[in-house]
Amino acid sequence: MSYLKKTFAISLVALAIAGCTQEKQEPYPVTEQAPTEEQAKMAYALGASVGTFVGSNLDEQDKMDLVLDRNQVIAGFVDSLKDQSKLTEEETEQLLTTMQQQYTEMKTSKLGAESQAEGEAYLAEFVAKDGVVVTESGLAYEVIEEGEEGGEQPAADDIVEVHYEGTLVDGTVFDSSIERGEPAVFPLNRVIPGWTEGVQLMSVGDKYRFVIPPELAYGDREVGGGTIPPRSTLIFEVELIDVKDKPAEPQADVEVQG
């Protein structure tokens, strides 16, 4: 078993030891006072850090309805310490991999369903507003400010300079060039489809609000370590500052004949 997986497995059990307290009895020892000797304190600190880490992992699994029998977790831990594990190393590794896959699938399904329902409710309310336009793809937008007449419009393969702020439907800001104090510059065909489509509708100087459904954003993916849950509807306020010149095409090497 790899070091990472073995560490995770041991941590998993250690947390169970800390959290598996029965109302009628406590089959596992609990310290009544803090250790005083330095080495004892080191040992305690190691156990505490492991317990805190695994506790958060097991709590997250519980939220996704992947509930482990913590007595079995403890049994595996104790048996392994005695070098009497009832599973082979290969079986252990395979089961941990399966557990992680199940957790990921359950998390995507549960959080995705919640995010999609919230997004659909927000989108329905947004499109009912005066002035909101919905494109054939499902992208919804409204014009916040218009720039000067005749401003340049970008094409899909152009490089644009923008100021923007992205939020979830609950108002959580997950990305903002405004907060960073510096506009973003990027090729318009290297971003999510909702951006590629939406910014092409703008002219330099315009400021729009886009509501981007998940199929035009990140779909079933969880992004930013959970900052953007699966199936999230995203809201962006975007100001188009400039359309940059495209870089010159590289010239072919000239072959010199003697």
C-alpha positions in Angstrom: 0.0 0.0 0.0 1.3 3.5 -0.8 2.4 5.7 2.1 -0.4 8.2 1.4 -3.1 5.5 1.5 -1.6 3.8 4.5 -1.5 7.1 6.4 -5.1 7.8 5.4 -6.2 4.4 6.6 -4.4 4.8 9.9 -5.8 8.3 10.3 -9.3 7.1 9.5 -9.2 4.6 12.4 -7.6 7.0 14.8 -10.5 9.4 14.3 -12.9 6.7 14.9 -11.2 5.9 18.2 -11.7 9.5 19.3 -15.3 9.8 18.1 -16.7 6.4 19.0 -18.0 7.0 22.5 -21.0 5.0 23.6 -23.6 6.4 25.9 -23.6 3.4 28.2 -19.9 2.5 28.0 -16.6 3.7 26.8 -14.6 0.7 25.5 -11.7 2.9 24.5 -9.5 4.9 26.9 -10.0 8.6 27.1 -7.4 10.8 28.7 -8.7 12.8 31.7 -5.9 15.2 31.9 -3.2 16.6 29.6 0.2 14.8 29.6 3.1 16.8 31.2 6.2 15.1 30.0 7.5 16.3 26.6 7.6 13.0 24.8 4.1 12.1 26.1 2.9 15.5 24.9 4.5 14.8 21.5 2.7 11.5 21.3 -0.6 13.1 22.3 -0.2 15.9 19.8 0.4 13.3 17.0 -2.8 11.5 18.0 -4.7 14.7 18.2 -3.7 15.9 14.8 -4.5 12.6 13.2 -7.9 12.5 15.0 -8.8 16.0 13.9 -7.9 15.2 10.3 -9.8 12.0 10.1 -12.7 13.4 12.1 -13.4 16.0 9.4 -13.2 13.3 6.7 -15.6 10.9 8.4 -18.0 13.8 9.2 -18.0 14.8 5.5 -18.7 11.2 4.5 -21.6 11.0 7.0 -23.1 14.1 5.3 -23.1 12.3 2.0 -24.7 9.2 3.6 -21.6 7.1 3.3 -21.6 6.1 7.0 -18.9 3.7 8.2 -19.2 1.4 11.2 -16.6 3.1 13.4 -16.2 0.1 15.6 -15.0 -1.8 12.5 -12.7 1.1 11.7 -11.2 0.7 15.2 -10.9 -3.0 14.9 -9.0 -2.7 11.6 -6.6 -0.2 13.3 -6.0 -2.4 16.3 -5.5 -5.6 14.3 -3.0 -3.8 12.0 -1.0 -2.6 15.0 -0.8 -6.2 16.2 0.1 -7.3 12.6 -3.0 -9.4 12.6 -5.0 -7.6 9.8 -7.9 -9.8 8.4 -7.4 -8.3 5.0 -4.4 -8.5 2.6 -2.6 -5.4 1.6 -4.1 -5.6 -1.9 -7.7 -6.0 -0.5 -7.2 -3.0 1.8 -5.9 -0.8 -1.1 -8.8 -1.9 -3.4 -11.4 -1.3 -0.7 -10.1 2.2 0.1 -10.1 3.0 -3.6 -13.7 1.8 -3.9 -14.7 3.8 -0.9 -13.2 7.0 -2.3 -15.0 6.4 -5.6 -18.3 5.8 -3.9 -17.9 9.0 -1.8 -17.1 11.1 -4.9 -20.1 9.8 -6.8 -22.4 10.3 -3.8 -21.1 13.8 -3.2 -21.5 14.8 -6.9 -25.0 13.4 -7.0 -26.2 15.0 -3.7 -24.5 18.4 -4.0 -25.2 18.5 -7.7 -28.9 18.0 -7.2 -29.0 20.8 -4.6 -27.0 23.2 -6.7 -29.1 22.5 -9.8 -32.3 23.1 -8.0 -31.0 26.4 -6.5 -29.7 27.5 -9.9 -32.9 26.7 -11.7 -34.9 28.7 -9.2 -32.5 31.7 -9.5 -32.5 31.6 -13.3 -36.4 31.5 -13.4 -36.5 34.6 -11.2 -33.8 36.3 -13.3 -35.3 35.8 -16.7 -38.6 37.2 -15.4 -37.0 40.6 -15.1 -37.5 43.3 -17.7 -34.6 43.6 -20.2 -33.2 40.1 -19.6 -32.4 38.2 -22.8 -32.1 34.4 -23.0 -30.1 33.0 -25.9 -30.8 29.7 -27.8 -28.1 27.9 -25.7 -29.8 29.0 -22.4 -27.4 31.8 -21.5 -29.3 34.7 -19.8 -28.0 38.2 -19.6 -28.9 41.8 -19.0 -27.1 45.0 -19.9 -25.9 47.0 -16.9 -24.0 49.8 -18.7 -23.5 50.5 -22.4 -20.2 51.9 -23.7 -19.8 54.4 -26.5 -21.5 53.6 -29.8 -19.4 51.8 -32.3 -17.2 50.0 -29.7 -15.4 46.9 -31.0 -17.0 43.5 -30.5 -14.7 40.5 -30.0 -14.7 37.3 -32.0 -14.4 33.9 -30.3 -10.6 33.7 -31.1 -9.8 37.2 -29.9 -7.9 38.2 -26.8 -10.0 40.3 -24.4 -9.3 42.5 -21.4 -12.0 42.4 -18.8 -12.9 43.3 -15.3 -15.3 40.8 -13.7 -16.7 39.2 -10.6 -18.1 35.7 -10.3 -20.6 34.6 -7.7 -22.8 31.6 -6.8 -26.5 32.0 -6.6 -26.2 32.6 -2.8 -24.0 35.6 -3.4 -20.7 33.9 -2.5 -17.9 35.5 -4.5 -15.6 32.8 -6.0 -13.4 34.9 -8.3 -13.0 38.6 -8.9 -10.5 40.6 -10.9 -12.0 43.7 -9.2 -10.9 42.5 -5.8 -7.4 41.7 -7.2 -7.3 45.2 -8.6 -6.1 44.2 -12.0 -8.1 43.4 -15.2 -7.8 39.9 -16.7 -6.5 39.2 -20.2 -7.1 35.9 -21.9 -8.2 34.3 -25.2 -11.9 34.2 -25.4 -11.9 30.6 -26.7 -10.1 29.3 -23.6 -12.8 29.9 -21.0 -16.2 28.2 -20.2 -18.7 28.2 -23.1 -21.0 30.8 -21.3 -18.1 33.3 -21.3 -17.1 32.6 -24.9 -20.7 33.2 -26.1 -21.6 36.0 -23.8 -18.6 38.3 -24.2 -19.0 38.2 -28.0 -22.3 39.9 -27.5 -20.6 42.9 -25.9 -18.8 45.9 -27.2 -15.8 47.6 -25.6 -17.1 49.7 -22.7 -20.2 47.6 -22.1 -20.9 46.0 -18.7 -23.2 42.9 -18.6 -24.5 40.5 -16.0 -24.5 36.9 -17.2 -26.4 34.0 -15.6 -24.7 30.9 -16.9 -26.4 27.5 -16.4 -24.2 24.5 -15.5 -24.1 23.0 -19.0 -22.4 26.3 -20.1 -20.1 26.4 -17.1 -18.4 23.5 -15.3 -21.2 20.8 -15.5 -20.8 18.0 -13.1 -17.3 19.0 -12.0 -16.5 20.4 -8.6 -14.1 23.3 -9.0 -11.7 25.1 -6.6 -11.7 22.4 -4.0 -15.5 22.7 -3.5 -15.7 26.5 -3.9 -17.9 25.8 -6.9 -20.1 22.7 -6.3 -21.2 20.4 -9.1 -24.0 21.6 -11.4 -23.6 25.2 -10.2 -25.3 28.1 -12.0 -22.8 31.0 -12.1 -23.4 34.7 -12.1 -20.8 37.0 -13.7 -20.7 40.8 -13.9 -18.3 41.5 -16.8 -17.0 44.8 -18.1 -15.3 44.6 -21.5 -12.3 47.0 -21.4 -10.5 46.2 -24.6 -10.0 43.7 -27.5 -6.3 43.0 -28.0 -4.4 42.6 -31.2 -3.9 39.0 -32.1 -0.3 37.8 -31.9 1.4 37.6 -35.3 1.5 34.2 -37.0 4.9 32.7 -36.7 6.7 32.8 -40.1 8.0 29.7 -41.7 11.7 29.2 -41.5 13.5 30.6 -44.6 15.6 28.0 -46.3 18.8 29.5 -47.7 20.4 27.8 -50.7 24.1 28.0 -51.2 
